[in-house]
Amino acid sequence: MKTNVPRARLNVFLEPHHATQLRELAVLKRVSQSSIVSTALSAFLSFDDANRRDATYLKRLDRLASQFERLERDQTILIESLALFIRYELSVSASIPDNQQEGVRAQGKARFEKFIEQLGRHLQRGGSLVKDLHESLSPSTPFEPLNGNQASLLHQESLT
């Protein structure tokens, strides 16, 4: 490692096995022992930077974990709501005669399209049944809803 910056000369004492390892590594890497020691010392002294970086990563991981927990909570509410709705609908729906099936399917399709439109408008306004349920079940825990972009993407996905 050649440099024009003046360097300080130090006399250090190393354990014999460390000195052997340093010498072997210098030969293997074809660099000076001083450059290896300098690099190792720089890494050791920049330990605080690594700690700050680790703290940043931990903060990001904590944020991701809480987002994942919210997703899991919302998914559980969605699954349970859907299961209850299906159970109720199947228990109260009467059988449809064969000659009325086509008309009922057309009416069902029209109702579903209207439902999707209402859902899209509701999400774009920021309304949330999940939020309402969450606040009624757990008023002490704040609810973090989807932002506008997430709601728009969800609406677009529901149309395809």
Phi, psi and omega per residue, in radians:
M1 nan 1.772 -3.110
K2 -1.677 2.354 -3.135
T3 -2.622 2.686 3.121
N4 -1.601 -0.078 3.132
V5 -1.366 2.266 3.124
P6 -1.131 2.454 -3.121
R7 -2.007 2.642 3.115
A8 -1.500 2.446 3.112
R9 -1.656 2.252 -3.137
L10 -2.197 2.564 2.993
N11 -1.912 2.073 -3.117
V12 -2.123 2.742 3.093
F13 -1.957 2.226 3.140
L14 -2.063 2.675 2.998
E15 -1.093 2.543 -3.111
P16 -0.964 -0.689 -3.119
H17 -1.236 -0.533 3.067
H18 -1.197 -0.709 3.120
A19 -1.101 -0.691 3.114
T20 -1.139 -0.799 3.126
Q21 -1.085 -0.711 3.133
L22 -1.112 -0.787 3.139
R23 -1.091 -0.786 -3.138
E24 -1.127 -0.701 3.126
L25 -1.158 -0.701 3.120
A26 -1.079 -0.730 3.111
V27 -1.159 -0.786 -3.109
L28 -1.086 -0.771 -3.091
K29 -1.516 -0.153 -3.121
R30 1.007 0.802 3.057
V31 -2.311 2.959 -3.129
S32 -1.389 2.730 3.083
Q33 -1.109 -0.623 3.119
S34 -1.061 -0.715 -3.123
S35 -1.184 -0.614 3.095
I36 -1.143 -0.828 3.137
V37 -1.098 -0.718 3.126
S38 -1.091 -0.763 3.119
T39 -1.125 -0.761 3.131
A40 -1.123 -0.705 3.129
L41 -1.158 -0.692 3.088
S42 -1.081 -0.755 3.122
A43 -1.118 -0.718 3.137
F44 -1.146 -0.734 -3.110
L45 -1.296 -0.377 3.120
S46 -1.605 0.349 -3.130
F47 -1.023 -0.649 3.127
D48 -1.086 -0.675 3.088
D49 -1.060 -0.725 3.131
A50 -1.133 -0.681 3.105
N51 -1.121 -0.727 3.104
R52 -1.109 -0.728 3.124
R53 -1.113 -0.751 3.097
D54 -1.085 -0.709 3.121
A55 -1.104 -0.671 3.103
T56 -1.118 -0.769 3.115
Y57 -1.099 -0.727 3.135
L58 -1.107 -0.690 3.120
K59 -1.117 -0.729 3.097
R60 -1.123 -0.740 3.117
L61 -1.107 -0.689 3.094
D62 -1.090 -0.733 3.128
R63 -1.118 -0.748 3.102
L64 -1.114 -0.684 3.127
A65 -1.111 -0.738 3.134
S66 -1.193 -0.634 3.071
Q67 -1.122 -0.712 3.119
F68 -1.111 -0.708 3.118
E69 -1.097 -0.695 3.094
R70 -1.128 -0.736 3.098
L71 -1.067 -0.761 3.136
E72 -1.099 -0.738 3.111
R73 -1.077 -0.833 -3.130
D74 -1.114 -0.667 3.126
Q75 -1.151 -0.695 3.106
T76 -1.091 -0.771 3.105
I77 -1.070 -0.770 -3.133
L78 -1.083 -0.829 -3.110
I79 -1.103 -0.800 -3.138
E80 -1.118 -0.729 3.120
S81 -1.083 -0.801 3.137
L82 -1.100 -0.743 -3.139
A83 -1.099 -0.755 3.115
L84 -1.132 -0.717 3.127
F85 -1.101 -0.791 -3.129
I86 -1.100 -0.779 3.131
R87 -1.050 -0.790 3.136
Y88 -1.110 -0.835 -3.087
E89 -1.075 -0.725 3.129
L90 -1.207 -0.529 -3.109
S91 -1.410 -0.424 -3.103
V92 -1.840 -0.213 -3.108
S93 -1.369 2.314 3.076
A94 -1.522 2.708 3.081
S95 -1.176 2.531 -3.106
I96 -1.810 2.254 3.105
P97 -1.071 2.636 -3.090
D98 -0.998 -0.656 -3.087
N99 -1.259 -0.201 3.132
Q100 -1.868 -0.032 -3.051
Q101 -1.017 -0.798 -3.072
E102 -1.106 -0.779 3.128
G103 -1.121 -0.691 3.129
V104 -1.165 -0.685 3.097
R105 -1.091 -0.762 3.128
A106 -1.092 -0.749 3.115
Q107 -1.133 -0.702 3.100
G108 -1.095 -0.699 3.126
K109 -1.136 -0.753 3.128
A110 -1.114 -0.747 3.111
R111 -1.097 -0.708 -3.140
F112 -1.131 -0.746 3.116
E113 -1.081 -0.707 3.098
K114 -1.122 -0.710 3.099
F115 -1.038 -0.807 -3.137
I116 -1.087 -0.731 3.102
E117 -1.074 -0.792 3.134
Q118 -1.125 -0.703 3.106
L119 -1.075 -0.793 3.123
G120 -1.046 -0.794 3.118
R121 -1.102 -0.733 -3.136
H122 -1.069 -0.781 3.142
L123 -1.186 -0.675 -3.138
Q124 -1.186 -0.526 3.084
R125 -1.324 -0.261 -3.132
G126 1.631 0.079 3.095
G127 -1.220 2.634 -3.113
S128 -2.679 2.022 3.038
L129 -1.128 -0.619 3.104
V130 -1.058 -0.743 3.115
K131 -1.095 -0.792 3.135
D132 -1.048 -0.785 3.108
L133 -1.103 -0.762 -3.123
H134 -1.075 -0.777 -3.111
E135 -1.176 -0.572 3.120
S136 -1.327 -0.528 -3.128
L137 -1.516 -0.603 -3.060
S138 -2.466 1.286 -3.066
P139 -1.163 -0.325 -3.097
S140 -1.420 -0.315 -3.119
T141 -1.755 2.152 -3.126
P142 -1.165 2.540 3.125
F143 -1.740 2.344 3.098
E144 -1.989 1.845 -3.057
P145 -1.399 3.059 3.018
L146 -1.160 2.557 3.012
N147 -1.446 3.050 -3.068
G148 -1.008 -0.728 -3.141
N149 -1.133 -0.744 3.133
Q150 -1.115 -0.717 3.135
A151 -1.138 -0.723 3.122
S152 -1.105 -0.735 3.112
L153 -1.098 -0.727 3.118
L154 -1.098 -0.710 3.129
H155 -1.126 -0.780 3.131
Q156 -1.072 -0.726 3.136
E157 -1.121 -0.612 -3.109
S158 -1.240 -0.398 -3.138
L159 -1.409 -0.329 -3.099
T160 -1.569 nan nan
